[in-house]
Amino acid sequence: MGFEITPKDIELLTLINRCGAVTNEQAKMIYGAETKLYLKRLVRLSTNHIVSRSGGYVEITEKGSGILNQEKRVRIKKWERPYRAAMAQLIFDLPDWEIEFGTEIKRRIEINRGSKIAAVIRKGGIRYGIYQLLYDDPDQDRIGFVWKDLQELPQDNGCPDRAVIIYRSDTAIKTMFEKVKACEPTMNEILLVHSNTSLTLLDRYHGTEFTSLLLQRFPGLTHSHRKLAQYKYKDDYVCVQAFHDAVAMKYLHNYYNGFGHKSEGRLVNIVCTDNTSKYLRELFPHAKFHIISDDLTRFKPVPRTILRPSLLTATKQ
């Protein structure tokens, strides 16, 4: 009896064909975690030269791509596997979002083939381009490539008007902020998210439960229609920095260091996590801080202790 391809096999092959590689654990999520079926299927697919397996990653072969009737498959280098698999995780973390991987968007529209964009995610009218900084100590040139991408992305054909930059070293936060501060960004948001953070939080960030939580803390909260803060509460501003948003940080910096605060005198309430608060307190010592839990589900007491200066000491101007 010949080897038969199952619907779950097709689901796995389709994902790998789109993104380049998945982990064994991601394959397990497709087949179901209750049994070792996924391992049996991977062995059969590998034995029949439909996928290749190495170092905990699964890739598709030409034969596998042919089964899908696809003319092209994503070809990747060995060092790319973890980063491709990290993008594949978006399928599992953001099931209600439309995911388009970097190679797919480059095939669909005319953008620079050397673009660093790793994926585009969409939900309703929200569109984010996803970028990955690949090194623990990224230098300004690598971040400069990402910044150039963000400035040059077309504003049509479903291209993103917001960005998520996944970083490994905290130095990326200050470097990107300095880039954004120096000129007018074309993006509405540039969120800097640590590589250890699941992007499931991005879904919560845009969810009704998170909005309800903000309304509990700030009854009567309304949209501000200002770039420095998303909301107004009575006569004050409320700036949500659950992730470091370099765009809001730029305009909030301008507000405090220009004529904005002197003329308006409005208090700025910054909603952030313990981690994001460290740099923000240095940048905006006159703001009022509200600390939210890392999973964005509850407000926490604000620590009374003064945080020690971090690596990201703000540049005084």
N, C-alpha and C positions, 0 to 999 in steps of 0.2 A: 504494500500500500504506500502511495507517494506521500510526501510531506505536504500538509495542507496549511495554508496561512489563515489565521483566525482574525476576527475583527480587532481584537486587542493587539495582535501583531501589527496590523495596518496602522492602528493608532500610534504605536511606538515608532514604527518606521517613518510615518509622516512627520512626527515631531523631530526625529533625528535628521531627516532629510531637510527640514526647514532650518534647524539651528546649528547642526554640525556634530553635537555630541550630547549624551546624557550620562548620568551616573547610574550605577546599579540600583541605588535607592530610588531614583526617579522612575526607572523601569518598574520597580516593585509597586510604586504608586499607581501605575497604569494597570497592572495586572491584578492588583489587590493584595493587601498586606496579610490576609488571613493564612495563606498557604505559601509554599515555595514554588508555586506555579511559574512565577516570573523567572526563576532560575532555570527551570526545566525548558521554558520557551527560549531563553537566551542561549542555552546550550544548543538547542535544535536549530535556531536561526544561525548561530555561529558555525555549526557543523555543516550547514547547507550553504555557507558562504554568503549569507544575506546581510549579516552584520559582522563586524570585527570587534573583539573585546581585548582591552589592554589597560592595566593599571587602574581598574575600577571604573573605566569609561566604556561606553558603547557607541560605535560609529556605524554608519551604513556603508555598504559596498555598492559598486556599480550594479551588481545583480539586484540588490535590495531596492535601489532607486528605480531600476527597470520594472520591478513588480508594481511600483506605484505609477508607472507610465510617466515618469518625470524625466525630462531631457537632461536636467542638470541636478547635481547634488552639491551641497556645500562642502568644499574641500578645506580642511583646516590642518594646521601644524600641531605637533604634539603639545607644545607649551600652551596652545589656545584652549585645550580641552576644559580646564576648570572654569574659564571665563564664558565659554559657550554653554556649559552646563548651568552656570549661574543664571544665564538668560533663559534657558529652558525652564528654570524654576518659576519664572513668571507665569507660565501656564497653570501651575498648581497654586501659586500664591494669589493670583488675581483672576479667578475663574470668570468673573463678570466683566472683565475688560477684554477688549480686542487687542491682540498682540501681533505685531509685525516685526520680524527680526531684521537686523541691519542689512543682511544680504538681500532680503526680500524687498526692502524699501529702495535699495540701490538699483535693483532690477526694474522696479515699477516706475520710478521717476528719475529725472536727470539731476543727480547730485554728484559731487566729487567722489570718485571711486576710492579715494584715500580717506574718506570721512571716517571718523572714529565712532560714529553712532552705532550702538549695539542693538537697539530695539526702539520701537515706538509703541506706546500703549495708549489706548483711547477708551473713554467711557463717557457717553453723552457728548457734551461739548468740550470735555477736558482731554488734552493731548500732551503727553510728555515724551520727549526724547530721552533715552537712557544711555548714559555714558559710563564707562568703567575706567578708573585709573588703576593700572595694573601693578604698580610697584609700591613697596612700603615707604619709599622716600621719593615721591615724584618731584622732578625739577620743574622749573617754570616753563621750559620749552614744551614738555609733554602737556601740561595744563594749557599752555598757549595754543596747542593744536586743537584741544577741545573748545577753547574759547573762540578760536577762528571758525570752527564748525558751527557753533551756536550763532555767530554773527552772520554767517553766510547761508544758513538754511533758508530755502524759499518759504514764503508765508502762504502757500496754497498747496494743492494736491494732497491734502491731509497731513502736511508736515506739522510738527509740534510747535506750539507757542510757549511751551514750558519745558523744563529739563530737570532730570535727576542725574546727579553725578555721584557715582558710588566710589568712595575713597577708602584708602587704607591708612594713610598717615594724616594726622591732624593738621600738618603744615599745608595741606591742600585747601583747607578752609580759608586761611588768611590769604593764600596766593590767589584763589579765585575771587575773594572779596576785593582784593587790590585791583584785579583785572576789571571787575564790574564797576568799581568806584571810579576808574579812570575815564570811562566813556559811557555813552548811552546804550544800555543793553536792549536787544531786540526781543528778548524773552520776558514774559510776564512773571515767571518764577524760575529761579535756578536753585533747586534744593540739593544740598550736600548731605549725603546719607552714608553712614559708615558701612563697610562691607559686612559687618556682623549683624546688621539690622535687616530683618525680613521686610520686604516691600508689601506684605499684607497690611502693614501700618499705613501705607499710602491710601489703601481703600478705606480704612477707618478714618483717616484724616479728612476724606471727602464725604464721609457718611453722616447720616442724620443723627446717630447716637452721639457723635463727637460734637455736632452743632448743639444738640440738647444739653450736653455737658457745659459748653461755653455759656449757654443761656442761663443755666443754673447759677453760674458764678457772676454773670453780667446780665441781669434781667433787662429786657428791652434792647438788647444788642442789635445794631443795624449795620449794614454795609457802609463803609466810609467812602468808597470810590477814590481812595488815595493809594498810591504805591507804597507809602511808608508803613501803612497798617491796614489790614483788611477791614477792620470794624471800628465803629464809634460806640461808646458807652457813655450816655449822658454828655458831658462836655469833654470827655477823654477819648484817647485812641486805644485800641486793643490790637496788638501785633502778635499773631500766632507764629511762633518759631519752634514748632515741634521738631522740625528739621532746620538746619541753618539755611535760610533763604537769602542768598547773596543779593538779590534784587531789592527786597524789602530792607535789608541791612544798609544798602547803598543810600536809599532815600531817607531812612531813619538817621543815618550819619549826616546827611545834608541838612535834615531838619534841626538837629542839635548843633551843628557847626556852622549853619548859615543864619538866615533871619527868621526861619520858620518858628522855632521855639520862642525866640525873643518877641515875635509879633503875636503869636497865638497863645503861648503859655499853657498849652494843653499837656496834661499828664499822659505819658505813654505807659500802658500796661503791657508787659511782654509775657506771653504764655509760652513756657518752654519746659524741657525736661532738665534733670540734674546735669546731664552731659552738655546739652546745648547752652545751659546758663553760664558755663565757665567763661567762654569767650565773650558772650553777650554782655555780661556784667562789666567786663573790662571796657568794651566799646561804649556802653550806654549806662554809665554809673548813676544817671539821674532818673532812669526809668524805674517803674515799680514792677517787681517780678512776681509771677504766679507759677509755681512749679507743678507740673503735671507728671503722672507716672509714665514710665517708659512705654507702656502698652496703650497710652492715651485713653485710659478708662476712668481716671479719677484725679482730683487735685490733691496735692500733698502739702504739708506745712512747709513754709519757706524756711530754710536753715538760718539760724541767727548768726552763725559763724561767717566771718568774711573769708571768701575763697582766696587761696594763695594765687598769685599771678601764674598763668600757665605759659606754655610755649608761645601762645598767640597774643603776646602783648600788643595792644593797639598802638598804632602810630599816631602820635599827637600832632594835630594840625592847628 
